[in-house]
Amino acid sequence: MRKCLRFNNLTGIIPPELCNVTSLKELRLTYNQLGGSISAGIGKLPELRTLLLAVNMISSGIPESFFNLSLLELLSLIGNRLDGKLPPAIGNAFPNLHFLDLATNMLEGFAPASLCNLSSIQEMDLKKISLEGKIRVPFGMLPGLIRMDLELNNLEAKDNADWQFFNALRNCSHLQMLGLTGTSCRESCQVTSVTFLPLFGTYLWGGDYNLSGVLPPSTGNFRNLNWVAFGHTSVVGTIGEWIGRLENLQGLFVAMNNFVGTIPSSVGYLTKLVAINMYDNSFSGLISSTIGDLP
């Protein structure tokens, strides 16, 4: 059985009587004005696969009865007023969860290490929920991870040990997006670490962080990259002819760095390129005529 009542003007609380429909597999109540807390009785829905309560006014914390929903595949609570700490065991109860979205709530505390036990997870959004401290979750244990957003939290990384979670992502061979903007992960991180990321998807982005070091030639191995952006960092050195191997590149943004030398002629091989931004560096020499061949 499925219940879909999204995009209405429903008010009040989620009727506790729904928890008596034990055959319920999907409950979609997004984009309403429902308030109150999530009934503990929701844990009595053993067949529930999809629970979408996003963009309401639901408050209080995440009930422990959630941990009884072992078949849950999609869980979205984004855009509510949930408070309290993320339950330490939140990652232990959902072996089938593919999609987890808790963004834009008033949750707080540390990112639970148990998140690495979400063995089926593909997308995880923990943006803007007041997480704090160092990231001690070995996200590299999530082989199916495609998208992870930790933006706008109070997370920090101050040394190479703190960045181990980042390096461990080399095991996430399907990863396409990692969001860290607006966190405190702004301390020195050698760009050579980035070469371990198996970015077969879309973005290689180091903007707005205090990244340092040399952009390594092995970056040219990520041939499916669409965007390379290292703006306003402390990256130095030259951009080698390896850049021409990124045959799917559409955007190259390396403004406000310390790059030197000539702009490589192989940029002219990037036939899908639609945008180049290299201002405020120390490039020298001639601009290759091959750039004029870009369609």
C-alpha positions as CSV (number, residue, x, y, z in Angstrom):
1,M,0.0,0.0,0.0
2,R,1.1,3.5,-0.8
3,K,0.1,6.9,0.5
4,C,1.1,10.0,-1.4
5,L,-0.3,13.4,-0.2
6,R,2.6,15.7,-1.2
7,F,2.3,19.2,-2.5
8,N,-0.8,20.1,-0.5
9,N,-1.6,22.5,2.4
10,L,-2.0,19.8,5.0
11,T,-1.6,21.1,8.6
12,G,-1.6,19.5,12.0
13,I,0.3,16.4,12.9
14,I,0.9,13.2,11.0
15,P,-2.1,11.1,12.0
16,P,-0.9,8.3,14.4
17,E,-3.6,6.1,12.9
18,L,-1.3,5.7,9.9
19,C,1.0,3.6,12.0
20,N,-1.7,1.0,12.1
21,V,-1.5,0.3,8.4
22,T,1.1,-2.3,8.7
23,S,1.1,-3.1,5.0
24,L,2.2,0.5,4.1
25,K,5.3,0.5,1.9
26,E,5.5,4.2,0.9
27,L,4.5,7.3,2.8
28,R,5.0,10.6,0.9
29,L,4.0,13.8,2.7
30,T,6.5,16.3,1.3
31,Y,5.8,20.0,0.8
32,N,3.0,20.4,3.3
33,Q,2.7,22.3,6.6
34,L,2.7,19.4,9.0
35,G,4.1,20.0,12.4
36,G,4.6,18.3,15.7
37,S,6.9,15.3,16.2
38,I,7.3,12.1,14.3
39,S,5.3,9.5,16.0
40,A,7.2,6.6,17.6
41,G,4.6,4.4,16.2
42,I,6.1,4.8,12.7
43,G,8.5,2.1,13.7
44,K,5.6,-0.4,13.6
45,L,5.5,-0.3,9.8
46,P,7.7,-3.3,9.0
47,E,7.1,-3.1,5.2
48,L,8.0,0.6,4.8
49,R,10.5,1.2,2.0
50,T,10.0,4.9,1.3
51,L,9.5,7.7,3.9
52,L,9.5,11.2,2.5
53,L,8.5,14.0,5.0
54,A,10.6,16.8,3.5
55,V,9.7,20.5,3.7
56,N,7.3,20.5,6.6
57,M,7.5,22.0,10.1
58,I,8.2,18.7,11.9
59,S,10.1,19.3,15.1
60,S,11.7,17.3,18.0
61,G,14.3,14.6,17.3
62,I,14.5,11.4,15.2
63,P,12.7,8.7,17.2
64,E,14.6,5.5,18.0
65,S,11.7,3.5,16.6
66,F,13.1,4.4,13.2
67,F,15.7,1.7,13.7
68,N,13.0,-0.9,13.3
69,L,12.5,0.1,9.6
70,S,15.1,-2.3,8.3
71,L,13.6,-2.4,4.8
72,L,13.8,1.4,4.3
73,E,15.3,2.4,1.0
74,L,14.5,6.2,0.8
75,L,14.4,8.5,3.8
76,S,14.1,12.3,3.3
77,L,13.5,14.7,6.3
78,I,15.1,17.8,4.7
79,G,13.7,21.2,5.5
80,N,12.1,20.6,8.9
81,R,12.8,21.7,12.4
82,L,14.3,18.5,13.7
83,D,16.7,19.0,16.7
84,G,18.9,17.1,19.0
85,K,21.8,14.9,18.0
86,L,22.0,12.4,15.2
87,P,21.5,9.0,16.9
88,P,25.0,7.3,17.2
89,A,23.6,4.0,15.8
90,I,21.7,5.6,12.8
91,G,23.9,3.8,10.3
92,N,23.4,0.3,11.8
93,A,19.7,-0.2,11.1
94,F,19.3,0.5,7.4
95,P,21.1,-2.1,5.3
96,N,18.9,-1.3,2.3
97,L,19.0,2.5,2.4
98,H,19.9,4.1,-0.9
99,F,19.0,7.7,-0.2
100,L,19.4,9.7,3.0
101,D,18.5,13.4,3.2
102,L,18.6,15.1,6.6
103,A,19.7,18.5,5.3
104,T,18.5,21.9,6.6
105,N,17.4,20.9,10.1
106,M,18.6,21.9,13.6
107,L,20.4,18.7,14.3
108,E,23.8,18.9,15.9
109,G,26.8,17.1,17.3
110,F,29.3,14.8,15.6
111,A,28.8,12.8,12.4
112,P,28.2,9.3,13.8
113,A,30.9,6.8,12.8
114,S,28.1,4.3,12.1
115,L,27.2,6.1,8.9
116,C,29.9,4.0,7.3
117,N,27.7,1.0,7.8
118,L,25.1,2.2,5.3
119,S,26.4,-0.4,2.9
120,S,23.8,0.3,0.2
121,I,23.9,4.1,0.3
122,Q,24.2,6.1,-2.9
123,E,23.3,9.6,-1.9
124,M,23.7,11.2,1.5
125,D,22.9,14.8,2.2
126,L,23.8,16.2,5.6
127,K,24.0,19.8,4.6
128,K,23.4,22.6,7.0
129,I,22.5,20.6,10.2
130,S,25.1,22.0,12.5
131,L,27.4,19.0,12.6
132,E,30.7,19.9,14.3
133,G,34.2,18.6,15.0
134,K,36.5,16.4,12.9
135,I,35.2,14.0,10.4
136,R,35.9,10.5,11.7
137,V,33.6,8.5,9.4
138,P,35.5,6.2,7.1
139,F,33.3,7.0,4.1
140,G,35.6,4.9,1.9
141,M,33.7,1.9,3.2
142,L,30.7,2.9,1.1
143,P,31.5,1.6,-2.4
144,G,28.2,2.6,-4.0
145,L,28.4,6.3,-2.9
146,I,27.6,8.7,-5.7
147,R,26.8,11.9,-3.9
148,M,27.7,13.2,-0.4
149,D,27.0,16.7,0.8
150,L,28.4,18.0,4.1
151,E,28.2,21.7,3.2
152,L,27.5,24.5,5.6
153,N,28.4,22.7,8.8
154,N,31.0,23.3,11.5
155,L,33.2,20.5,10.5
156,E,37.0,21.0,10.6
157,A,40.1,19.5,9.2
158,K,43.4,21.0,10.4
159,D,46.1,18.5,9.4
160,N,46.7,15.5,7.2
161,A,45.3,13.2,9.8
162,D,42.0,15.1,9.7
163,W,41.9,14.7,6.0
164,Q,42.1,10.9,6.1
165,F,38.3,10.7,5.4
166,F,39.0,12.6,2.2
167,N,41.8,10.3,1.0
168,A,39.7,7.2,1.9
169,L,37.2,8.3,-0.8
170,R,39.5,6.7,-3.3
171,N,37.6,3.5,-2.7
172,C,34.3,5.1,-3.8
173,S,34.6,4.4,-7.5
174,H,31.2,5.9,-8.3
175,L,31.6,9.2,-6.5
176,Q,30.5,12.2,-8.5
177,M,29.9,14.9,-6.0
178,L,31.5,15.8,-2.6
179,G,30.3,19.0,-1.0
180,L,32.4,20.7,1.7
181,T,31.7,24.4,1.0
182,G,31.1,26.5,4.0
183,T,32.8,24.1,6.4
184,S,36.0,24.7,8.3
185,C,38.0,22.3,6.1
186,R,40.3,25.1,5.1
187,E,43.6,24.1,6.5
188,S,46.5,22.9,4.4
189,C,45.8,19.9,2.2
190,Q,48.3,18.8,-0.4
191,V,46.6,18.6,-3.8
192,T,48.5,15.4,-4.5
193,S,45.9,13.7,-2.2
194,V,43.2,14.6,-4.8
195,T,44.8,12.1,-7.2
196,F,43.4,9.3,-5.2
197,L,39.8,10.3,-5.8
198,P,38.3,8.1,-8.5
199,L,36.3,11.0,-10.0
200,F,34.8,9.2,-13.0
201,G,31.8,11.5,-12.9
202,T,31.5,15.3,-13.0
203,Y,33.5,17.5,-10.6
204,L,37.0,17.9,-9.4
205,W,36.6,21.0,-7.2
206,G,39.1,22.5,-4.8
207,G,37.7,26.0,-4.7
208,D,37.5,28.1,-1.5
209,Y,39.9,25.8,0.4
210,N,43.5,26.3,1.5
211,L,44.7,23.6,-0.8
212,S,48.4,23.7,-1.6
213,G,50.9,21.9,-3.7
214,V,51.2,21.1,-7.3
215,L,48.4,19.9,-9.6
216,P,49.7,16.4,-10.5
217,P,49.9,15.1,-14.0
218,S,47.9,12.1,-13.0
219,T,44.8,14.4,-12.9
220,G,44.8,13.8,-16.7
221,N,43.7,10.2,-16.0
222,F,40.2,11.3,-15.0
223,R,39.0,11.4,-18.6
224,N,35.3,11.7,-17.8
225,L,35.7,14.9,-15.8
226,N,33.4,17.7,-16.9
227,W,34.7,20.4,-14.6
228,V,38.0,21.2,-13.1
229,A,37.9,24.1,-10.6
230,F,40.7,25.2,-8.4
231,G,39.9,28.8,-7.7
232,H,41.4,31.0,-4.9
233,T,43.7,28.3,-3.5
234,S,47.5,28.1,-3.0
235,V,48.1,25.7,-5.9
236,V,51.4,26.3,-7.7
237,G,53.5,25.2,-10.6
238,T,52.5,24.6,-14.2
239,I,49.5,23.1,-16.0
240,G,51.0,20.4,-18.2
241,E,50.0,19.1,-21.6
242,W,48.1,16.3,-19.7
243,I,45.2,18.7,-19.6
244,G,44.4,17.8,-23.2
245,R,43.6,14.2,-22.1
246,L,40.4,15.4,-20.3
247,E,38.4,14.9,-23.5
248,N,35.0,15.5,-21.8
249,L,36.0,18.7,-20.0
250,Q,33.5,21.6,-20.3
251,G,34.8,24.0,-17.7
252,L,38.4,24.9,-16.6
253,F,38.5,27.3,-13.7
254,V,41.9,27.9,-12.1
255,A,41.7,31.6,-11.2
256,M,43.6,33.3,-8.4
257,N,46.4,30.8,-7.9
258,N,50.1,30.7,-8.4
259,F,50.3,28.9,-11.7
260,V,53.3,29.8,-13.9
261,G,54.6,29.0,-17.3
262,T,52.7,28.9,-20.6
263,I,49.1,27.9,-21.1
264,P,49.4,24.4,-22.6
265,S,48.6,24.1,-26.3
266,S,46.7,20.9,-25.6
267,V,43.8,23.0,-24.3
268,G,42.9,23.3,-27.9
269,Y,42.1,19.5,-28.0
270,L,39.3,20.0,-25.5
271,T,36.5,20.3,-28.1
272,K,33.7,20.2,-25.5
273,L,35.1,23.2,-23.5
274,V,32.7,26.1,-23.1
275,A,34.3,28.1,-20.4
276,I,37.9,29.0,-19.3
277,N,38.8,31.1,-16.3
278,M,42.5,31.6,-15.6
279,Y,42.8,35.1,-14.3
280,D,45.1,36.3,-11.5
281,N,47.9,33.8,-12.0
282,S,51.5,34.2,-13.3
283,F,51.1,32.6,-16.7
284,S,53.6,33.9,-19.3
285,G,54.5,33.5,-23.0
286,L,52.2,33.2,-26.0
287,I,48.6,32.1,-26.1
288,S,48.6,29.0,-28.3
289,S,46.8,29.4,-31.6
290,T,45.1,26.0,-30.9
291,I,42.7,27.7,-28.5
292,G,41.2,29.5,-31.5
293,D,40.1,26.1,-32.9
294,L,37.8,25.4,-30.0
295,P,34.3,25.1,-31.4
